[in-house]
Amino acid sequence: MSSTSKNTPQRVGFVSLGCPKATVDSEHILTQLRAEGYDIVPTYQGADLVVVNTCGFIDDAVEESLDAIGEALNENGKVIVTGCLGAKGDIVKNTHPNVLAVTGPHATAEVMQAVHKHLPPEHDPFVDLVPPQGIRLTPRHYAYLKISEGCNHRCTFCIIPSLRGDLVSRPVNDVLSEAKRLAESGVKELLVISQDTSAYGVDVKYKTEFWDGVPVKTRMTELCEALSSLGIWVRLHYVYPYPHVDEIIPLMNQGKILPYLDIPFQHANTRILKAMKRPASSENTLQRIKKWREHCPELTLRSTFIVGFPGETEEEFQQLLDFLDEAQLDRVGCFAYSPVEGAVANDLGNLIPEEIKQQRLQRFMEKQAAISTQRLKRNIGKELVVLVDEVSQSGAVARSMADAPDIDGLVYITNIEDYDIQPGDFVTVHIDNTDEHDMWATLFN
């Protein structure tokens, strides 16, 4: 009896940089590669070709991406570049002329065309199987769910629309079908992402689609209602503070989605917000925050801010610090303004000296550190449900409803000896101690 052996599959290395939206792009490309029979390998030396998914938003990200491309070229020699840096003119080709191909973001088809050209597949449909949920770069128990691409805003510090285009919402039935597949595969937490989650469906005039025989509008509120039926954590990111965000708060209070909002306010001074082309009423924002917390006391608010924006005066910066005192946000990130090639803000003039920007950044973070410490301290003595991320001999690492992966705090569980817990488990813990970011806890019987 004779037998035939399958040829060794073509092997692709993959480097994924950038934000969660870029991670989703990487997952789509990896899923397509596996569907076509390519092996994904973890080393440059073991790969026949390397794909680098880049970030190009700020100077540090550009430098990191160019360095990663250079390393891949040095270690392997055959490199395809995709992602946001690929959309920034000829910077990749000028820096690394030997790359095989360059594409922009969310360009799975173009990447696959380049792979086919330089590494034709050898597909065996009996062996090269892809799970229904596709290939993911996140742990098994949580996943990013991208609901749209691009952005209709023209914030003066941002070049995302030039990199990723205007808003294009995914059909709501496609989004919900993907979410259901992820839940059925064991995902316990969905992190809803886009450039502007609040704007979901604006481009299609909130078109109604059918999912599981039920009509659902292509709109954030209706999407959240439908996602809540999956029985897993649903966390919203990058929520622009439109008025209809108020509709989401009752869903959070009812336990349908996590009481967590990631809203990038960016500043608090009216003039600066207008210069940024952001909503320009910090007083109204404070009133809304107060009402949100009245309707949902467990609400966690995360935000990001920019200090040292062109023309920012000491008085305007002080107003931002005063806003922090008033708003009492739970989780906050801050960046010193950095000129981004192609951004309108570069032409505003009156740039703030780097030394002053760094001083303001330090003052901002010191102010917020004290606020975050006090807010987190309120959890001492409470019993919280947490989602386990890691388990080791020394203990377990988990997250509460207030903690998104990679950007927020962690819950360290110390007494796991007599318990059988695994990553992806929901467990109840007693909070024993806290600091500025994290909590320490013991499992609660």
N, C-alpha and C positions, 0 to 999 in steps of 0.2 A: 504493500500500500504506500503510495507516494504522498508526499505533502508539500505544500508550497508555503514559503514564508513571506510575510509582508515586508516590504522595504521599510527601512528605518524612516520614521516620519521626519519632516523638516522641522527644525527647532528654532523657536523665536524667543529671544530675551525681551523683557519689558521693563521699562522704568517709568513710573507714574509720579508726577510732581503736581503741585498746585492744590486748589480748593476741592471741596467735595463734588462740585459740578464737573471738574476735570476727572475726578475719580470715577464718576458714572460714565464719562466718555471712555475711559480706560476699560471699564468693565464691558462695555458694548463691543469694543475692539477685540478684547480677549475672548469674549463669547463667540464672536464670528471666526476668530482664528481657530478655536477648538472645534467649532462646527465644521470647518473645512479640513480638519485633520492635522493641523499643526500641533506640535508639542510646545508647551510653554516651559521654559527652563529658567533656573534661578541664577545662572552665572553667565558672564560674558563669554568665557572660554567654551562653554557647552552649547552656545547658540550659533546658528548659521547666519543670523541677522538679528539686529536689535531695534526695537521701536522705543523712542523716547517721547512721552507725552509731557509737554512743557507748560510752564506758567510764564506770563509776560506782563503782569499787571504793574508791579513796581520794580525799581532798579535792582533790589536784592534778589527778587524772583528771576529777573532776566539773567543776572549773573549766575545764579544757581543752575538755571536751565542750560546756559551756555557751557558751564563747567561739566554738567552731566553729559551733554552731547560730546564734549571733548574727551571725557573719560571713556565713553562707549566707543568712540572712534579709535582711541589708543589701545583699548583692550580687545576690541573685536574687529573694527574696520568697516563693517557694513551697517549703516545706521539710517533709519527713516525717522524723521522728526514730524510730530503733529502737535496740536494744542495752540494756546493763545500766542505764544512767541512766534509761531509760524505765520500768524496773521499780521505781524508787525514788519511789513516790507521785506527787505532783503537781509535783515540782521543775521539770520542763521547762515545763509549762503555766504555772506561776506566774512563771517567769523570762521565758519567751518565749510569751505567749499567742497569738501569731499563727501558730504552727506548724500545719500542716494535720492532722497525726495523730501519735500517739505509741504505740509498741509496746515490748514488752520484748525480751530476747535470743532467739536462734534462733526467729524469728517470720517466716519467709519468706512464708507464706501471708497473714498479717495485713498485712505491708508491701505485698504485691502488691494486696491489696484496696484499700488506700489509694491506691496508684498508679492503679489502674483507675478509682477514683472521680474523681480529680482530673486524670488524663491518660490517657484511654482509648487503647488501642493500635491501631495500624494495621498489621496483620501480613501479611507476604508470605512464604509458606512456601518460595518458590523463591529468596529472597534471604536471609532471616533464618536463617542456619544457625549452629548451636552445635557446637563440636568435642565428641567423646565425653567428654573429660575435664572439660568445662565451662569456665567462665571463672575464671581464677586471678589473684590479685594478687601472687604470688611470681614470681621469675624462672622461666624454662622448665625449668631443671634441678633445682629442688627444690620440694617441696610439703608442706603440712601435711595430715595425715591424722587427722581427729577421730574417735575411736572411741566416745565416749560424751558425754553431756551431764549436767550437774548433779553433786551430791556428797551423800553420806550423812553426812559428818562435820559436826560442829558446833563447829569451832574458834572460840574466843571472840573472836578478832580479825577474823573473816571474815564477810561477809554473802553469799557466793556462793550458798549454798542458797536464800536468800530471793530472789535475783535469777534464778537459773537452775534452781531446784528440786532434787529428789533425783535420785540416779543413775538414768539411763536409758541402757543400753548399746545401741549399734547392733547389728543382727544381724551375726554374724561373716562371713557370706557376702556381705553388702552391703559391709562394710569391705574385704574381700579383692578383691571385684570392682572397687571404686573404685581400690584400690591397683594392680591389674593394668592398668586403663585409664591411670592416670597413668604407669606404667612404660612402657607401649607408646607413650605420647605423647612420651617423651624425658626424663622425670623420672629423675634419677640418685640422688636422696636423698629419703627419706620421713621426715618429722618427726612421730612419733606423739604426739598430744596429747589431753588430756581434763582434767577437774578432778582426777581421781585414776586414773591409768592402771593402777595395781595392782589396783584394784577392778573392772576390766572383767569383766562377766559375773555379778557377785554378784547383781544384781537379777533375773536370769533363771535363777539356779541353774546357771550354766555350761552352759546348753543347747547340745546338739550340733546343728550345721547342716551342710549339704553344700555344698562349693565345688569346682567342677571334678570332681564325682563322688566326692570324698573327704570323710569325716566330719571336722569340725573343731569342737572345743569353743569356746564363747564365753568364753575365758579368756586371760590375757596370755601365758602360756607357749606355748600352742598357736597363738595369733595370731602370735607372733614366729617360731615354726617355719615357719608358712605364708608369712609375708612374706619370709623368707630365701630362698624358692624363686624370687623375682623377680630376683635377681642384682643388686640395687642396695643402696646404703647405707640402713640402717634405724636411726633414732636415737630413743631413748625419752626423753620428757619427763614431768615431774610424777609421778614414781614414789613412791608412799607406801611406806615401808619395811616392808611386810608380810613374814612369813617366806618366802612363796613367791617373793619377789624372788630368793632364793638360786638358784632353778631357772634363772634367766635367765643367770647368770654363765657356765655352761659353753657356752651358745650363743654368747656373746661370745668366749670363748677359742677356739672352733672357727671363728671368722670368719663366723658366720651373720648376726649383727647387730653393729652397731658397739659396741666396748667403751666405752660411755659411759652413765652414769646421772645423771639430773637428779633429785635427791632433796631436797626442801625440809625440812631438819631443823629450822629455825627457832630452836632454842636447844639448850643442853646441860645446863642445870640441871634436876634432877628436879621441883622445886617449880614453877618457871616453866613447864615443859612441861605439867604437870598443870593449871596455871591456864589455859594455852592450849588444853587438851584435845587434846594431842598425845601420841605415844608417849613414855613418861617414863623411859627408861633409857639414858643416854649411854654407860654402861659396856658394855652389850650392843651398842650401835651401833658402838663402837670395835672390839669383838671381831669383829663382822660385817664391818666394813670391812677388817680384817686378813685375814680368811678370803677375802673377795672378791678381794683383791689376790694372795693366794697362788694362787688358782685362775685368775686372769686378770691377769698382771702389767701388761698394757697398759691396764688399766681407767682411764678418766678419770672423776672424780667432781666433779659440779657441785652446789652447794647454795645456798640462801638462808637468811638469818637476820634476826631482829628484835632490836634492842637497845633498852633503855629501856622494856620492857614494864611495865605498872603494877606497882609493888611490887618491881621488880628492884633488889636490893642490890648494892653494890660487890663483895662476895664472890661473888655469883651471876654477875655480869658477868665477874669474873676466871676463874670456872670455864669460861665460854664461851671466853675466850682460851686457857686451858689445853687445851680440847678442840681448838681449831684446831692447836695445836702437836702434839697426839697424832694427829689425824686426817689432817693433811697433805693437805687437799683441793686439787684442781687449780684449780677455777674457783669463785668465791664472790661472791655479791651480798649486800648488807646494807642494811637500812632502819631508820631510827629509827622507833619506834612512833608511829603517827598514829591518833587516834581516828576511827573510821568510823561514821557515823550508822547506828544499828540494831545495832551489834555489842555482844555481851554484855560484852566487856572494858571497855566504857565505865563499867560499874557497879562495877568492882572497887575503885575508889578508889586512893589512894596514887599518884597520877600523878607521873611523874618530870619534873622541870623541863626545859624545852627545852634550856637550856644544857648540862645534864649529858648529855642524850640525844645531843646533837651531839658532845660530847667523847668519849663512848663509841663513837659511830659512827666518829670519826676514829681512835681507838686501835685499833678492830677492823680497819679497812681498812689501817692501817699494818702491823699484824701479818700480815694475809693477803697483803698486797703482797709482803712479804719471802718468804713461803712460796711464793707463785705464781712469783716470780722464780726461786727456786732449783729448783723442780720443772720449769719450762720450760727452764732452762739445760741440763738433762740431754739435751735433744734436739740440742744442738750437735754437728755431725759425723755425725748420723744421716741415713739416706735414708728419706724418708717419701712415701707416696702422698697427694696432695692433690687436691681438687676445685676447679677454676678457677671463680671467680665473675665476675670482670671482667678485661678486657684493654684496655690503652691503649698509646699510644706510649712511655710511660715505664716500663711493666712490667705485671705481672699481679697480681691479688689472688686468693688462694685460701684454702681452709680445710683443715685436717687432720681426721682422724677425731675429734680431741679438741675440735673447734670447731663449735658450732652457730651458724647465722646470727644476726646481730644482737646476740647476748648474749655470745659468747666472742671469742677472739682471731682474728687474721688471719695469713696467710702471704704476705709480699710477695716476689714473684719478680722478679729484676732483669735477668736475661739472656735476654730473649725475642726478640732481633733475628733470630736464625737459626732460630727455631722457629715453626711454624704451630699455634698453640693458640687455642682458642675457649672461651667460657664453657660450662661443662658437661663439659669434658674432664677426665679423670683423668690426672695426670702425676706422675712421680717427681722429687723435688727433694732437694738436699743442703742441710741446715740449716746456715747460716753464723753466725747470731747470733740472740739473743733478748733480750727485755726482760720486763717484768712480765706483759704480755698477748700480745704478737705475736712472730712469727718472721720472719727474712729468709733467703731461700734462693736457690739457683741451680738451673736445670734440670739434670737428671742424665741423661746419655746411657746 
